Amino acid sequence: MYKTHQYQEENKQRFLDELFELLRIPSVSADSAYAKDVKTCAESVAENLKKSGLENVEICPTQGNPIVFGEKIIDKNLPTILVYGHYDVQPADPLELWETEPFEPVIKKTELHPDGAIFARGSADDKGQFFMHVKALESMINTQSLPCNVKVVIEGEEEVGSIHLGGFLEENKEKLACDVVVISDTHIFSNSVPTVTTGLRGLCYVEVEVTGANRDLHSGLYGGGVPNPINILSKMIASLIDDDGKITIKGFYDKVEELSANDRKELNKLPFDEETYKKSIGLREIQGEKGYNTLERTSIRPTLDVNGIWGGYTGEGAKTVIPSKAHAKISMRLVPDQDTEEIKRLFTEHFTSIAPKSVTVKVTPHHGGNAYVLPSSDSGYIAAKKAMDKTFGKETLPYRTGGSIPIVSLFEKTLGAKSVLMGFGLDTDAIHSPNEHYGLFNFYKGIETIPYFFQYYVDGK
């Protein structure tokens, strides 16, 4: 491993420069105005895979954005590791809240990143993280130390629900056959407390529409005599969570996995500090489901949140109307044993039932996915833990996080392979928000750690 590490040290600046080039491409998958940039980014990813030493690199078309594939097969009798990442990014809006240009990366020092952090959209989610694998693979290939076969899949639709990845996996099962999937699209607890993610929450995302009159109405002429969809939608949403923080949808908790007292004790070994947590996001008080602490609420309990709400006139000045329609986007984070399709049905039935007869309700489902758990006895987890123990020089802990990566359960279902969630970001990296950033320490630590994961995984097989 010495030669591999030496190669990394000698090429640190080049690795960073190449990442900057990738970050300059605004590969926003949610906005069709960036379709050309998304294609350009896929081409750039493919070129980087080729330069790393991977073979059979191709840009695979889908009904949506292309998927980039590459591989290095050194011996069919050896294990095969599949690396997954995504090159698409969230929209940069609101632009006025960025301190620097979102697609012109810069390095700035912060309290949590005294060595500097890369500020740019996609730096932590997920270009900076999947690029660690590309550079780690380059390091191993160029020093003849790659211990097993590797396949790489980098998609361009993760931020819009990996719409076409499922079909791609089904059509390419043999091509993508592997022993384990490794993904760096999660975070560690802190730079001083390394962790491997052992659980993710699932997701059910819907959009609701409440309709009253057949047109917007003058609030003076009609006010007090007709239903106001915004008022009604607000009351309906408010009723979805009770005073104890419990979700009121009938049947919502029927299949929720309840952790044992011992499992909750293990979870709470993480040195979580509530005051630091509040300070980091600018809150004086926090809230949530009664009977659980913040660490538990954000990892092992299901949630319901309004992600957006709109209707009526929101422009400059005044326009006195009672709107015809009101809308909201609602996401529900799910835990093991909850099924996203069942939750979607339960939500639709409940939300429709609580609407007054004066309005009509439409529920449109968006993307979703089920929760995922990686047992601590899994060989992939053991290899990741040993690798991080080695490079961080301290005990690595298991960590359940509240985010969702729907494709993780998809990999297991389609390819029969467990996914190891070995991310290196921090939860303070402002992913999906203005001023997203990724620490230089974390970027280089990932490149250093990944080769150890490969070696320990092979040793354990």
N, C-alpha and C positions, 0 to 999 in steps of 0.2 A: 504493500500500500504506500510505501515511501515514495516510489517513483510517481504514482498517481497524484499524491499530495504535492510533490515538487512541481509537477506539471501545472497544477492548479495555481500555485503561488506565482509561477512565472507568467501566467496568462490572465491574472486577475483583472487588469485594466481592460484588456481586450474583451473579456467576458462581459464586463460592465458596458463597454461601448456598444457591443452588439445588442445587448438588452435595450439600451437607449434607442437604437434604430427601430426596434420592434415596438417600443412604447410610443414612438412618434406617429404610428399608423392608427388613425381613429376607427378601430374596427368595432363600431357600435352595432350590435345585431338587432336591437329593438327598433331602429329607425332606418327605413328603406333608403333614405338619402345617403346613407353610408355604405350602400351595397358594393360600390366599386372599391372602397377602402377595405371592406371585409375580404374581398377576393385578393386584393394586394397583400393583405396580411397573411392569408393562407399560403400564397406563393413565397412570402418571406420565411414563414415557418418551414416550408418544404426545403428551401435553400439551406436553412440552418441545420436541418436534420442531415442533409447530404454532407455538409461541411463537418459534422460531428463524426462521420464515419459510418452512418447507418446506410443500409442498402435497400433496394426495391422501394425507394421513396416515391410516393404518388399523392396527387391531390384527387381525392375521390368525390365525384359529384353526388349530391343528394337533391331532393326536391327543394331544399333550402340552401343553406350555406355549406361549402365543401368541408370535408373531413380530411385531414392530412395523416398519412400513414407511412411508417418506416420500420425497418427491422434489422437485426443483426443475429443471424443464426450461426452459432459456432459449432454446435454439436447437438443433434436431435435427441440424444440420450440425456442431455442436461435439462434442468428446469427452465421454464420460460416465464419471464416477468413482463407483464404488460403495463406500460406507463400511460396514464391518461391525464390530459389537461385540456384547457380551452383557451383559444386565442381571442374570442369575442369579449367585449367589455360593456359595462353599463354606460348609459348616456352620462355626459359630464354635467348636465344641468343640476342645480342652478349655477351658471357660469360666474355670476357676480360674487359668489362666495369662495371662489378659488383664489388663493393668494398668488399663484403662478399659473401659467398656461397649462391646462390639463393634459395636452398632448405634446408638451415640450418639457421632458423630464429634467429636474434639477435636484441637486443634493443639498439638504439642509440638516443641521444638527437640531435635535430635540431633546427634551428631558429623558425620554425613554430610549432615544437613539443618539447617544453622545458621539458615536463614530460617524453619524450621518444616516439619513434616510432618503430614498428615492421618491420624490413627489411627482406623481403622474397617474392618470387614470389607467388602471390595469397593472400597476406596479406590484400590488399584492394579490390581486384577483383578476387573472391568474397568470399573467404573462411572466412576472418575476419568479413565480413558483414553478411553473412547468419548465421555464428556461434553465432552472437549476439542474433539472434532470438531463436536459440536452447537453449542458456543459459537463456534468458528471460523467455522462456516457462518452463524450469526447475525450475526457481525461483517461477513462479506463481503456477505450479503444486505442488511443495513441500511445499508451504505455503497456499494451498487450496484457492488461489485467482484468478484462471483462470475464467474470467467472461463469456466466451462463448466457442463455439466449435472451434477447430482449425485443419487444415489439412496442411501438409508440403510436398512440392515437390522440391527435389533438383536434378537437372539434370547434365549430364556430357558432354554436347555438345554445350554449349552456345557460346564458343569461336570459334566454327566452324559453327555457324549459326543455332543452335538448330534444326538440320536436322530432327530428329525423334520425336521431342516434339509434333508437330502438330498432327501426327497420334495417339500418346499416349493420347492426350486430346480428340480427336474424339472418341476413343475407350473406354474412361473412364469418359464420361460426368457426369454420375450419381455419380460415386465415388468421383469426384472432385468438385461437385456442391458446390457453396459458394456464399456469399453475396458480398465479396470484396476480392481482392488480394493485399497483401502487399509485396513490393520488396525493399530490400536494396542493390542496385547495382548502385547507383548514388552518387553524392557528394553534400555537402552543400557549400554555397558561401564562408564561412570562419567559424572558431570556435567562432568568435565574432558576426557573422551575420548568424544565423540559417535560413535555407530555406527548403521548400518542393518543389520538382520538379513537375511542372505542365505541362511540355511539353518536348517531345523528338523528335529529327529529325528522319526521316526514312533513309533507306539505299538502294542503288542499287550498287552492286559490280560486276565488269566485268574484264575479262582478254582478252587482245588483242594480236594478232599475225600477223606480217607483213612478208610476204615471197617474196623474189626476185628470185635469181637463184636456180637451183636444188641442189647446194652444195656450201660450202664456197669456195671463189675464191682468188687467189693470188692478193694482192692489187697492185703489180707492173705490172703484166701482164694484169689485167682487170680494174684497177683503172681509172676512167674518162670515161669509156665506158659502165658501167653497173650500175643499181640502187643499192644503199646501203640501206638496210632495216632500219638500225639504224638511218641514216640521215633522211630518209623519215618519220619514226615513230616519231622522235623528232619534225619535222616540223608539223606533224599532231596534236600531243599533244599540241604544242605551240599555235596552232590556235583555240583550244577549249575555251580559255578565252581571251577576248579582253583587251585593255588598261585600260578600266574602271572596270575591274574585273568581267565583265558579261560573263556568259557561252553562247557560240555561237550556241549551238544545237537548231535547229529550233523546236519551240513548247515547249521548256524546261520550260518556265515560264508561260505557258498558264493557269495553274491551281494553281499557287502559291497563298497561302493565304496572303493577304496584311493586316497587322495589322493597326488598326486605330491609329490616333495620340494619343488618350488617352491610348490605350494599350501599345504603345511604351513608353509613359511617365511613366506608371506603371513599365514597365520592367527596365527603367533607374533609378528607385529609389534605386536600388542596388548600394552600394558605390564602384563602379568599378574604379580602378586607373590604367590608362594606363602605367604609368612609372613603377609601381610595377609589372604589367603584363609582360612588356618587360624584366625587370631585372630577373624575375623568370625563364625565358626560354632563357636568354642570347642573346637577340636581341637588336639592336640599333634602328631599325625601323620596323614598321608593315605595312601590306598592305591588301587590300581586296576590296570588291565591293563598288564602289563610291555611296555616298549618305547614307551610314550606318556606325555607329561606331562599334568598335570591339565587344562590348557586343552583339549588334544586328547581326553582321555578323556570330558570332559563336553560335547563338541560333535560330533566326527566319528567316534566309536566307539560301537558298540551296547552295551547294558547289560542286566543282569537283576537286579531287586531285589525282595525280599519287602516288601510294603507293609503287611501285617498277618498275624498268626498267632494262632489261638485253638483252644481245646478243653478239655474237662474242667471242673473247678471253679475259678473265679477270684474267688469272693466272699470275704467276710471270714472269718477263721478257717480251719479245716482240714476237708476232706472227702476221705477216703482212697478214691479211685476210680481205676480204669483206664478212661479214657473210651472210649466206643464210636466216636467220630469225632474227627478233627482237621481243621482247615481253614487255608487260607492264601490270601492275595491276592498275585498276582505280576505285576509289570509289566516289560515289555521295551521299551526305547527302541531304535528302529531307525534305520538310516542309509540314504541313497539306494541304490536297487536292491533292498533287502529289501522283501518284500511281507508285509503284516500277516496275510493269510489263510494264506500258506505257512508263516510262522513259527508261527502258531497250530497248524497241523497238525503241524509238526516237534516243537513242545513237547509236544503231547498224546501223540504216539507215543513220544517219549523218556521222558516222565514215567511213562507207563503201563508201559513196559518195565522200568524200574528198581525197580518196586514188588515186594516179596516176595509169594509166593503166599498168605501169611497174611492179607493185607488186599485190599480192592478200592479202586480209584481212580476218581474222577469229576473231569473237567476241564470247567468251565463258562466259555466265552468271554464277555468283556464287550466294551466298546468299543475301538476302535483306529483307526489311520489310517497312511498312508504318509508318508515323509519328503518334504521340499520344499526345492528350491534355486532361488534367484532370481539369474540371471546378472548380473554387474556391467555388462554391456552393455545390459541392459534399460532402456527409456526411463523406466519407473517408478522403478527404482533410481537412475538418473541425476538425476531430478527430486528425489527424496527427499534424496540426498546434497547437491545444490546448496542445497536449502532449509535443511538442518541446518548446512551450512557457513556460510550467511548468518546464521542466528540465534545459533549458538554462537560464531561468529567464529573457527573453527579447523577443521582438516582432519577430515572425517568418514570413518571406516574401515568396511569391511565386517566383519560379525560373524556367525559361525555359533554358534547356541546349542543347548542340549541339550533344551529343552522341546518340546512337541508341540502343534500346533493342527490336528487332523485335517481340519477343514473347508477348510483352505488348498488341499490337493490336490483336494478336492471342488469348489471354485470353478473350478479350472483344468479339471477333467474335464467339468463340467456347463455352465459359461458360457464356457469357452475363454479365460478371462482370468487373467493372472498377478496374484499378490497382492504388494503392497509392505508389508513388515512394519516399520512406522515407530513403534515403541513408545518411551516416554519414562520408563519406570520404571527402578528399579535392582534388581539381583538380591538385594540386601539388604532389600528391602521386605517380607519375611515374608509373601508371598502364600501362601495355603492354611494359614497358621500363625497362632497367637495374635499379637496386636499388629501385624497388617498395617497398613502405612502407605504414604503417597505424598507426596513432597515438593511443597511449594508452588512451588518453583522449577520442578520438572518439569511440574506441571500448567499453569502459565502459559507455560512455554517451548513446550509442545505447542500451545497455542492460538495463540501467535505464529507458530509454524513452519508449521502446516498450510496457511494461505493461500498461503505461498510455494510449497509443494508443488503446489498447484492451478495456480498461475500458471506455474511452471517446466514442469509436465507439458504444459500447453496449448502453451507456447512450443516445446516439443520435438516436437510432433506435426506 
